[in-house]
């Protein structure tokens, strides 16, 4: 199957038991029927991530807040 945006052949990968099609060029992600439901179900049953141990120190001499991530970051880290 080819990417609908740029025509590059899609790569199929398995993330937590869910097959995901993605384009290595534009990094677009395509899911088949039912795959989004599987991802949502598995993220709801996953334990919450541990709280951060310490805050980072930025270049300007102050503390920076770490942006809270989503469950999709765990799945789509190619």
C-alpha positions in Angstrom: 0.0 0.0 0.0 1.3 3.5 -0.8 1.1 6.7 1.3 -1.9 8.8 0.1 0.1 12.0 0.6 3.4 11.3 -1.1 3.2 7.8 -2.7 5.9 6.2 -0.6 5.3 2.6 0.3 3.9 2.3 3.8 5.8 0.3 6.5 3.8 -2.0 8.8 4.9 -2.2 12.4 3.5 -3.9 15.5 3.1 -1.7 18.6 1.6 -3.4 21.6 -0.1 -6.0 19.5 -1.6 -3.5 17.1 -0.5 -3.4 13.5 0.2 0.2 12.4 0.9 1.4 8.9 3.1 4.5 8.7 5.0 6.5 6.1 8.7 6.8 6.7 8.9 10.0 4.7 6.0 12.1 6.0 5.6 10.1 9.2 1.8 9.9 8.6 0.1 7.1 10.5 -2.9 5.0 9.2 -5.0 2.6 11.3 -7.3 -0.1 10.0 -10.8 -0.6 11.4 -10.8 -1.4 15.1 -7.1 -0.6 15.7 -7.9 2.8 17.3 -10.3 1.1 19.7 -7.6 -1.5 20.6 -5.2 1.4 21.3 -7.7 3.2 23.5 -8.6 0.0 25.4 -5.0 -0.8 26.1 -4.2 2.7 27.2 -7.1 2.8 29.6 -5.9 -0.5 31.3 -2.3 0.6 31.4 -1.0 1.9 34.8 -0.3 5.6 34.9 3.3 6.7 34.4 5.3 7.4 37.6 5.6 11.1 38.5 8.9 12.8 37.5 11.7 12.6 40.1 13.0 16.1 39.6 12.5 19.1 37.4 14.9 20.0 34.6 17.0 23.1 34.7 17.0 25.2 31.5 19.7 27.4 29.9 18.2 30.6 31.2 18.8 29.8 34.8 15.3 28.7 35.7 13.3 25.5 36.0 11.3 24.2 33.0 8.1 22.3 33.2 8.1 19.1 31.3 5.2 18.9 28.9 2.8 16.1 29.7 2.8 13.4 27.1 -0.1 11.2 25.8 -0.5 7.5 25.4 0.2 7.8 21.7 3.8 8.8 22.3 4.4 5.2 23.6 2.9 3.7 20.5 4.3 5.9 17.8 8.0 6.2 18.7 9.5 5.0 15.4 
